[in-house]
Amino acid sequence: MTTQWIAAIGVAIAIGSAASFYFLTFQRRRDEAAAGIVALSAISWRGFIGMVLQALRRRGYVQVVDLQDVSGDRDYMLERDGARWLLSCKHASTYVLGRNAVQALSSEVLLKSAAGGLLVTQGRIDADARGAAGKQRIELLDGATLWPELRDLMPAGELEAIRAKTGDAARQRVLLAWLFALLAGVATYLAMPDAAPAASATVATSTAPPAPTAPVRIEAPPPAPIETQRSDLARALGTLPDVDRAIWATGSTLQVFVARVDDQASVDAICALVLRHPDLTSSRLQLTPPANSGQPTRFLQCRSF
């Protein structure tokens, strides 16, 4: 597998895995909270305040005053650990509560000698309100923080419908994310340089013939002594088929006993051996036929000067 394929697959897996984790966790929780807030807004005021009181009861708050007022404009007095807390609910997802809402609840807390207050809405609480609440004992619960408190108190059918809807949306996003990851992997593959030409160039370079170098001059070995050359030549001539033997009659005359003195093939073979010895090429050859053959003795030189 080439580096291009490894990089492309790595990019696709990294993008697809990261997107899947994000859409199946963070984004799905946001979608569920948004859908849950819409569902809470559709619940009646009595149903909504009942869910809020039930959620706070799990925290340890107990309602001490039941005003039996369903208008949503009155506050509820709660008690926890011997201290009283004032609950103010705004039932609508369109609410954007600011500093004035916090100051109004703070005034009611002081008026009724409560330990603190809780401001609850399916809508949103702005930054000014949060800054003002931080200076007083006012807890804020808006859409994003309210939904986790009330999620388990939703009717089972509605909660399952919300989860099914957000699950389908998350899976669609994951599918699109993997398609995008695949395209990103292909783009990575195409963008990376091909390593094959470089490898070929490397092979070509490594197999290229070496640069020519200066020729090495090999000195010829020194010639053998003349006596050794004479002995070697006589011995070599004795191996020819038409030569009986060869002896040096004098220092410059080599007597060769042959079957026929007029056989040119034999003469050529004899001269070929003589010419292999540079110091003996000018030697005189005495070709001697067999006795009683009627052939005359023949004298010759293989190379004349």
Secondary structure, DSSP 8 states (H G I E B T S, - for coil): --HHHHHHHHHHHHHHHHHHHHIIIIIHHHHHHHHHHHHHHHS-HHHHHHHHHHHHHHHT-EE-------SS-S-EEEEETTEEEEEEEE--TT-EE-HHHHHHHHHHHHHTT-SEEEEEESSEE-HHHHHHHHTTTEEEE-HHHHHHHHGGGS-HHHHHHHHHHHHHHHHHHHHHHHHHHHHHHHHHHHHS--HHHHHHHHHHHHHS-----------------HHHHHHHHHHHHTTSTTEEEEEESSSSEEEEEES-TT-HHHHHHHHHHHTTSGGGTT-EEEEE--TTS----EEEESS--
